Structures are given as C-alpha cells and as structure tokens.
C-alpha cells in the first residue's frame, strides 16, 4: 500500500482484421492478474488500442482493473464492456468498433492536412492553414462563445452513444473494475468515477479540454479533463486493497526529450507533455519512496503492499509527434499508431513477462526522480 489517496461501424473506412483469440484450454495455470493504467492524449490513444489488442491475445494475463483518463478512459470503457459482452474476442471487437467510429467522425473534421501538407509534414497539423486558424480562434474565444449550449458540438459524444452500452458496462459483475478520472473545476480536486458510477457525461468530462469544450456538469459540479490531476490516476488501483500487485502503465506522453524546443510548435508540445505528465511524476515519486521503505523493512505488510510497476511505451516514436497530431484522426494515422502499440506491447512481453508478480520491470528512480 502506498501513501493515502485523495477522496475519491465505420462507413468508408477499410475493415480491421479481427484479433485472433485462442480458445480456452482446461488444466492451465491461473492467469497472472494485472492492473492497467491508461494515459490520455487525444488520438494518440490509438497506440493504447494496439497495446490492448496484443494483451488480449495473452491468455496467461488477465486484466483485473483499469484506471484511465481521457482517451485512456474511453479505451478502458470499451475494453471493459467488450469483456462483459464476449470475453477477449468481444473486447477486441468493441475496441475496433470504437476506433472505427472515431475515424469516421474525424474523416469529416476540417483539421486535416491536404495531400501536399501530409507529404511534407506527415501527421503534424501545426503548419496547415486550418490548424492555425483553429489555434487562433481558441486563443481568442472560449468554448462558451464558439460552441455555446444547446448548440454545443462534440463528436466524441456521438461516438460514445454509438459504441457504449452503459447497462452492460456498469453492471456486469465479472467485468474488470474501471476508474475514470476528471478534474473538479471549482475545487481543483480530482474526481474518480467507478465503473458503477460511470455515465457518458463522466467519460466526456475526463476528456474535456477547457479550450475546446464547456465544462461538463455532473451532479451540480463542473469538470474538466482528468489529465490535469491524474494522467492516469494510479491510487484507485492500489488503494482498493485485495487486488493484484502489478500496475502496467501504458504511456503515450513522452516524459523526456533530448533537445531544447525552440519553435513555437515545439515549445507548445513540450509544455503540453510536461503539464499532462506532472501528476504521474508526483505519484510515481511517492510510490518509489514507499516501495523503498517496504523493501528496507521499515514499512511492513499487510498494511503496506509491495507493488510491481511496469511501463509499455514507444517514447522515441511519440517524440516525433507534435501536440497538434493529437487532433489528427486520419485513418492511416490511427492504424499506424495501433500497429506501433501492438509492436511495443509485443516487445515488452518478450522482455518482461516473467517479471509479473515478482518484481518491477521499470526503474522508478531512474525514470521519475
């Protein structure tokens, strides 16, 4: 146990190949149960899509609980509902459907590179005229002026309505636990919604960037993106007690960069990364401190549980992507990130599968201190 926690169908798109799932075989050893922590980061969450598809192929690994923020929360919701509906094959199918729906919505977005711009800048949108106009508008006007109620437009709302069935998601007893983080605008405190409390409004709140969307009202309180205070929130995974000791973080926001940013675009990208990694840095430092005391025998079980922390990422790939690409929903970009996530998970499994339940596969001091 670590320190006390705060309160708490795609028309026009190419088909996605189904994820092969082997039939269950009796007599096998019980699967290794893990907790997943899924970062948010706009359409970069397609990387996590690929990681989850690869994990679903591993019958020796079972997901007990998921904590997610923004895109991580939406991935986690699709994974959880899919597991409830149809086990591993159901989860893979619903994740594919989710990202197909996102790709369909973004196919109509004005924030797209022209073929010429795509050839020069790839997925980076920051040099396009459409992005520059959008960026200027959101700096001059708030969403209360540009996107007023009841005309407020949020393509993500339609995606959630199409894909998620909250009766299945919230009430199925055998589905993984799910925790979704949002930020209370008035109090400045995090709010974590459990699977049983989850609504579409809670998922929209977790992904509510305040320069784009009005704060989401839930039970008389206003919420913004959960990434400000928990990207993702780790404490629900260890504070509930009785769960598995392994926390596998899927990282999509680079923690470090070797070069000093000098252009406006690069500075904005780095500010975004540091801001949305800040809460994770603080929580990982606290975990490392308590883990060290547990290892030294100063803190003892059963009150303090030894956690094993792991990280699946491709930081080199993500460093090549600017902040504007988090708004890029082109199908080729989404599927390339999916494939990168699958490859990163495959490499992590090959190197670290044996660490599950036994030790960290991530050096917390080297990475977060």
C-alpha positions as CSV (number, residue, x, y, z in Angstrom):
1,X,0.0,0.0,0.0
2,X,1.3,3.4,-0.9
3,X,0.6,6.8,0.7
4,X,-3.1,7.8,1.4
5,X,-5.1,8.7,-1.7
6,X,-7.3,11.7,-2.3
7,X,-11.0,11.3,-2.0
8,X,-12.4,9.9,-4.1
9,X,-19.2,0.7,-37.8
10,X,-17.2,2.9,-39.8
11,X,-18.5,3.8,-43.3
12,X,-15.9,4.4,-45.9
13,X,-13.1,3.0,-43.8
14,X,-11.0,-0.1,-44.5
15,X,-12.1,-3.1,-42.5
16,X,-10.0,-4.0,-39.4
17,X,-8.7,-7.5,-39.2
18,X,-10.1,-9.4,-36.2
19,X,-7.8,-10.1,-33.3
20,X,-7.2,-13.9,-33.1
21,X,-8.1,-15.3,-29.7
22,X,-7.3,-18.9,-28.8
23,X,-10.0,-21.0,-27.2
24,X,-9.7,-21.6,-23.5
25,X,-7.8,-24.8,-22.6
26,X,-8.6,-26.5,-19.3
27,X,-5.8,-27.5,-17.0
28,X,-3.7,-24.4,-17.5
29,X,-2.2,-22.4,-14.6
30,X,-4.3,-19.5,-13.4
31,X,-3.6,-16.3,-15.4
32,X,-1.4,-13.6,-14.0
33,X,-3.8,-10.8,-13.0
34,X,-2.7,-7.2,-13.6
35,X,-4.0,-3.6,-13.3
36,X,-3.8,-1.3,-16.3
37,X,-3.2,2.4,-16.1
38,X,-4.0,4.2,-19.4
39,X,-2.9,7.7,-20.2
40,X,-4.9,10.2,-22.2
41,X,-3.6,12.1,-25.2
42,X,-6.2,12.6,-27.8
43,X,-6.0,10.4,-30.9
44,X,-2.6,9.2,-29.7
45,X,-4.8,6.9,-27.6
46,X,-4.8,4.7,-30.8
47,X,-1.4,3.5,-29.6
48,X,-3.2,2.1,-26.5
49,X,-5.7,0.4,-28.7
50,X,-2.9,-1.6,-30.2
51,X,-1.4,-2.5,-26.8
52,X,-4.8,-3.7,-25.6
53,X,-5.4,-5.9,-28.7
54,X,-2.0,-7.5,-28.1
55,X,-2.7,-8.1,-24.4
56,X,-6.0,-9.7,-25.3
57,X,-4.1,-12.4,-27.1
58,X,-2.2,-13.4,-24.0
59,X,-4.4,-15.9,-22.1
60,X,-1.7,-16.1,-19.4
61,X,-2.6,-12.5,-18.5
62,X,-5.9,-11.2,-17.1
63,X,-6.9,-7.6,-16.5
64,X,-8.4,-7.1,-13.1
65,X,-8.8,-3.3,-13.1
66,X,-8.3,-0.3,-15.3
67,X,-7.7,3.3,-14.4
68,X,-7.9,5.7,-17.4
69,X,-8.1,9.3,-18.3
70,X,-9.5,10.9,-21.4
71,X,-8.6,8.6,-24.3
72,X,-7.4,6.1,-21.8
73,X,-10.8,6.1,-20.0
74,X,-12.6,5.6,-23.3
75,X,-10.3,2.7,-24.3
76,X,-10.8,1.3,-20.8
77,X,-14.6,1.6,-21.1
78,X,-14.7,-0.2,-24.5
79,X,-12.3,-2.9,-23.1
80,X,-14.5,-3.5,-20.0
81,X,-17.8,-3.6,-21.9
82,X,-16.3,-5.9,-24.5
83,X,-15.1,-8.3,-21.9
84,X,-18.5,-8.3,-20.3
85,X,-20.3,-9.0,-23.6
86,X,-18.0,-11.5,-25.2
87,X,-14.7,-12.1,-23.3
88,X,-11.5,-11.4,-25.1
89,X,-12.9,-11.6,-28.6
90,X,-15.7,-9.2,-27.5
91,X,-13.2,-6.7,-26.1
92,X,-11.1,-6.8,-29.3
93,X,-14.2,-6.3,-31.5
94,X,-15.5,-3.4,-29.4
95,X,-12.1,-1.6,-29.4
96,X,-12.0,-2.0,-33.2
97,X,-15.5,-0.6,-33.4
98,X,-14.7,2.3,-31.1
99,X,-11.7,3.4,-33.2
100,X,-13.6,2.9,-36.4
101,X,-16.3,5.2,-35.2
102,X,-13.6,7.8,-34.1
103,X,-12.0,7.6,-37.6
104,X,-15.4,8.0,-39.2
105,X,-16.1,11.2,-37.2
106,X,-12.7,12.7,-37.8
107,X,-13.0,12.0,-41.5
108,X,-15.3,15.0,-41.6
109,X,-13.1,17.2,-39.5
110,X,-11.7,20.4,-41.1
111,X,-8.5,19.8,-39.1
112,X,-6.8,17.7,-41.8
113,X,-3.7,18.2,-43.8
114,X,-4.1,18.4,-47.5
115,X,-2.3,15.7,-49.5
116,X,0.6,18.1,-50.1
117,X,0.8,19.1,-46.5
118,X,0.7,15.4,-45.5
119,X,3.5,14.6,-47.8
120,X,5.7,17.3,-46.2
121,X,4.7,17.2,-42.5
122,X,3.1,13.8,-42.1
123,X,0.6,13.7,-39.2
124,X,1.7,17.1,-37.8
125,X,-1.1,19.6,-38.3
126,X,0.6,22.7,-36.9
127,X,1.7,24.0,-40.3
128,X,-1.7,23.8,-42.0
129,X,-3.9,26.8,-42.5
130,X,-6.8,25.0,-40.9
131,X,-4.9,24.3,-37.7
132,X,-3.5,27.8,-37.5
133,X,-7.0,29.3,-37.8
134,X,-8.3,26.9,-35.2
135,X,-5.5,27.6,-32.8
136,X,-6.0,31.4,-33.2
137,X,-9.8,31.1,-32.6
138,X,-9.3,29.0,-29.4
139,X,-6.9,31.6,-28.0
140,X,-9.2,34.5,-28.6
141,X,-12.6,32.9,-27.8
142,X,-13.7,30.4,-25.2
143,X,-15.9,27.4,-26.0
144,X,-18.8,29.3,-24.2
145,X,-18.6,31.7,-27.2
146,X,-17.5,29.4,-30.0
147,X,-19.5,26.3,-29.0
148,X,-22.5,27.5,-26.9
149,X,-25.2,25.3,-25.3
150,X,-27.5,24.0,-26.7
151,X,-25.7,24.0,-30.0
152,X,-22.5,22.6,-28.4
153,X,-20.9,20.1,-30.8
154,X,-18.7,17.3,-29.5
155,X,-18.1,14.5,-32.0
156,X,-17.0,12.2,-29.1
157,X,-20.5,12.3,-27.6
158,X,-21.9,10.7,-30.8
159,X,-19.1,8.1,-30.8
160,X,-19.9,7.1,-27.2
161,X,-23.6,6.9,-28.0
162,X,-22.9,4.6,-30.9
163,X,-20.5,2.3,-29.2
164,X,-21.1,2.0,-25.5
165,X,-24.0,0.4,-23.7
166,X,-23.7,1.6,-20.1
167,X,-26.1,-1.0,-18.7
168,X,-23.6,-3.7,-19.7
169,X,-20.6,-1.6,-18.8
170,X,-21.7,-0.7,-15.3
171,X,-23.5,-3.7,-14.1
172,X,-21.8,-6.8,-15.3
173,X,-20.3,-8.5,-12.2
174,X,-17.4,-10.3,-14.0
175,X,-16.1,-7.3,-16.0
176,X,-12.8,-5.6,-14.8
177,X,-13.1,-2.8,-12.4
178,X,-12.9,0.6,-14.1
179,X,-11.8,4.0,-12.7
180,X,-12.2,7.2,-14.7
181,X,-10.5,10.5,-13.6
182,X,-11.8,14.0,-14.1
183,X,-10.9,17.4,-12.6
184,X,-13.4,19.4,-10.5
185,X,-13.2,22.9,-11.8
186,X,-14.3,24.7,-8.7
187,X,-12.4,22.7,-6.0
188,X,-9.3,21.8,-8.1
189,X,-9.6,18.3,-6.8
190,X,-9.6,15.0,-8.7
191,X,-12.8,13.0,-9.0
192,X,-12.6,9.3,-9.8
193,X,-15.7,7.7,-11.1
194,X,-16.0,3.9,-10.5
195,X,-17.5,1.5,-13.1
196,X,-20.8,1.5,-11.2
197,X,-21.0,5.3,-11.3
198,X,-19.9,5.7,-14.9
199,X,-22.0,7.7,-17.3
200,X,-21.3,9.2,-20.8
201,X,-21.0,12.6,-19.1
202,X,-18.2,11.2,-16.8
203,X,-16.3,10.0,-19.9
204,X,-16.8,13.3,-21.6
205,X,-15.7,15.1,-18.5
206,X,-12.5,13.0,-18.4
207,X,-11.7,14.2,-22.0
208,X,-12.9,17.8,-21.6
209,X,-10.2,20.1,-22.7
210,X,-11.3,23.5,-21.4
211,X,-10.2,25.5,-24.5
212,X,-12.4,23.3,-26.7
213,X,-15.5,22.3,-24.7
214,X,-17.7,23.8,-22.0
215,X,-17.1,22.2,-18.6
216,X,-19.2,19.0,-18.2
217,X,-21.9,19.3,-15.4
218,X,-22.4,16.2,-13.2
219,X,-24.5,16.3,-10.1
220,X,-24.2,20.1,-9.9
221,X,-20.4,20.1,-10.3
222,X,-18.3,21.2,-13.3
223,X,-15.5,19.0,-14.6
224,X,-12.6,19.3,-17.0
225,X,-10.1,16.8,-18.4
226,X,-8.8,14.4,-15.8
227,X,-5.2,14.7,-17.1
228,X,-4.6,17.8,-15.0
229,X,-4.6,15.8,-11.8
230,X,-4.3,12.2,-12.8
231,X,-3.0,11.0,-16.2
232,X,-3.8,8.4,-15.2
233,X,-4.8,8.2,-11.5
234,X,-2.9,5.3,-10.0
235,X,-4.2,5.4,-6.5
236,X,-7.6,3.7,-7.2
237,X,-5.6,0.6,-8.4
238,X,-3.7,0.1,-5.1
239,X,-6.0,1.8,-2.6
240,X,-8.9,-0.6,-3.1
241,X,-7.0,-3.5,-1.4
242,X,-7.0,-7.1,-2.4
243,X,-6.1,-6.5,-6.0
244,X,-3.0,-7.8,-7.9
245,X,0.3,-6.0,-7.1
246,X,1.2,-5.3,-10.8
247,X,0.4,-2.0,-12.3
248,X,1.1,-1.8,-16.1
249,X,1.2,1.8,-17.3
250,X,0.6,2.4,-21.0
251,X,2.4,5.7,-21.7
252,X,1.7,7.9,-24.7
253,X,3.1,11.2,-23.5
254,X,6.9,11.4,-23.7
255,X,8.5,12.0,-20.3
256,X,11.8,13.3,-21.6
257,X,13.2,14.9,-24.7
258,X,16.9,15.3,-25.5
259,X,16.7,18.7,-27.2
260,X,15.6,22.1,-26.1
261,X,12.4,23.2,-28.0
262,X,12.9,26.4,-29.9
263,X,10.0,26.8,-32.3
264,X,6.5,27.9,-31.1
265,X,5.1,24.5,-32.1
266,X,7.8,22.5,-30.3
267,X,7.5,24.7,-27.1
268,X,3.7,24.2,-27.1
269,X,4.2,20.4,-27.5
270,X,6.7,20.2,-24.6
271,X,4.5,22.4,-22.3
272,X,1.6,20.1,-23.0
273,X,3.7,17.0,-22.3
274,X,5.1,18.3,-19.0
275,X,1.7,19.5,-17.9
276,X,-0.1,16.3,-18.5
277,X,2.7,14.2,-17.0
278,X,3.0,16.2,-13.8
279,X,0.6,14.3,-11.7
280,X,2.0,11.0,-12.9
281,X,5.5,12.1,-11.9
282,X,4.4,13.1,-8.4
283,X,2.5,9.9,-7.8
284,X,5.4,7.7,-9.1
285,X,7.8,9.5,-6.8
286,X,5.5,8.8,-3.8
287,X,5.2,5.1,-4.9
288,X,9.0,4.8,-5.2
289,X,9.5,6.3,-1.7
290,X,7.1,3.9,-0.1
291,X,8.4,0.9,-2.1
292,X,11.9,1.7,-0.8
293,X,10.7,1.7,2.8
294,X,8.9,-1.6,2.2
295,X,12.0,-3.1,0.7
296,X,14.0,-1.9,3.7
297,X,11.5,-3.4,6.2
298,X,10.6,0.0,7.6
299,X,7.0,-0.4,6.4
300,X,5.6,-3.9,6.7
301,X,2.7,-6.0,5.2
302,X,-0.2,-6.4,5.4
303,X,-0.8,-2.7,5.8
304,X,1.7,-1.8,3.1
305,X,1.6,-3.8,-0.1
306,X,4.6,-4.2,-2.4
307,X,3.7,-3.0,-5.9
308,X,5.3,-4.0,-9.1
309,X,5.4,-1.2,-11.7
310,X,5.7,-1.7,-15.4
311,X,5.6,0.6,-18.5
312,X,4.7,-0.1,-22.1
313,X,5.6,2.7,-24.4
314,X,7.4,3.8,-27.5
315,X,8.9,7.1,-26.4
316,X,11.1,7.5,-29.5
317,X,8.0,7.2,-31.8
318,X,5.9,9.6,-29.7
319,X,8.7,12.2,-29.5
320,X,8.4,12.6,-33.3
321,X,4.7,13.6,-32.9
322,X,3.8,17.2,-32.2
323,X,0.9,18.3,-30.0
324,X,-1.3,19.1,-33.0
325,X,-1.2,15.4,-34.1
326,X,-3.3,14.6,-31.0
327,X,-6.2,16.1,-33.1
328,X,-5.4,14.1,-36.2
329,X,-8.0,11.4,-36.8
330,X,-6.9,10.3,-40.3
331,X,-7.5,6.5,-40.6
332,X,-3.9,5.8,-41.8
333,X,-2.5,7.7,-38.8
334,X,-4.8,5.9,-36.3
335,X,-3.9,2.5,-37.6
336,X,-0.2,3.2,-37.7
337,X,-0.4,4.1,-34.0
338,X,-2.4,1.0,-33.4
339,X,0.4,-1.1,-35.0
340,X,3.1,0.8,-33.1
341,X,1.2,0.0,-29.8
342,X,0.9,-3.7,-30.7
343,X,4.6,-3.9,-31.5
344,X,5.6,-2.1,-28.3
345,X,3.5,-4.5,-26.2
346,X,4.9,-7.4,-28.0
347,X,8.5,-6.2,-27.3
348,X,7.6,-5.6,-23.6
349,X,6.0,-9.0,-23.2
350,X,9.1,-10.7,-24.7
351,X,11.4,-8.9,-22.3
352,X,9.3,-8.6,-19.1
353,X,6.5,-11.2,-19.0
354,X,8.4,-13.1,-16.3
355,X,8.6,-10.0,-14.1
356,X,4.8,-10.0,-13.5
357,X,4.1,-10.8,-9.9
358,X,7.8,-10.9,-8.9
359,X,9.5,-7.5,-9.5
360,X,9.3,-4.1,-11.2
361,X,10.3,-4.0,-14.8
362,X,10.7,-0.2,-14.6
363,X,13.4,1.6,-12.6
364,X,11.2,4.2,-10.9
365,X,14.2,6.2,-9.5
366,X,15.9,6.5,-12.9
367,X,12.7,7.4,-14.7
368,X,10.8,9.6,-12.3
369,X,13.3,11.1,-9.8
